Amino acid sequence: MERIVIEVEDATAKKWKEVPFKVKNELEKNFEKQINLLTENIKKAEFKSLLDKIGDEAVKNGLTEEILQQLLNEE
């Protein structure tokens, strides 16, 4: 496991020192889940953006839905 450091307000850091271990452990797990969800959503958004750019470029180059269907049906 790797340690990360985040900056918080002084008051929050003081309160963190008083939080029981069990609660800290749960908060750490929740934080990890949130990071994983956020990064997954970012990846999906970037992929969708890439697909949109590819689609726009294909349309600029004359690809239509009909041509695409013909190409797909040839195989």
N, C-alpha and C positions, 0 to 999 in steps of 0.2 A: 504494500500500500504506500502511496506517495502523499506527502503532506503539501497542502497549498496554504497560502496566506491571503486573507482578504482584509481590507481596511473598513472599519466601522467607527461610528462615533465613540468617544471616550466612555460615555454613559453605558452604551451597549456592551463595550468590552468589560466594564466593571460588573455588569449584570451577568455576563457569560461566565465569569469566574465563580459565581454563586449557583449556577445551574447544576443540578445533580447529574452524575455521569450517565445514567440511563436516559435522561432527557436529551443530553448532549448527543448521545449515540443516535437517538431517533432523528434529531435535527440534522445531524451529519448525513444520515441515510437519505432523508428527504431532500437535502441540498444536492446530493449526488444525483438523485432521480431527476430533479429539476434541470440540472446541467445537461444530463443526457437527453431529456426531452427538448430542451432549447437547441442543442446542437443538431439533433435529428431534424427538427423543424427548419433550421437554417439550411441544412443540406437539401431538404425537399424543396424549399423555396428557390435555392440556387439551381437545382435541377430543372424545376419548372421554368425558370427564367431562360435557361439554356435551350430548352425545348421550344419556347416561344420565339427565341431568336432564330433557331433553325427553321421553324415554320415560316416566319416572316421572310427569311432569305429564300426559302423554297418558292413562296408565292411570288417574290420579286423575279425569280428565274422562270416563272411561268407554270409552275406545278399547280394543278387544280385537283379537286377531289376526284374528278372523273379520271384524270391521268394516273393519279395515285392508285385508284382501284384497278385500272388496267394493268399497271405494273405489278400489283400484288397478285392479280389473277393469272398472270403469265407463268408463275412458278408452279 
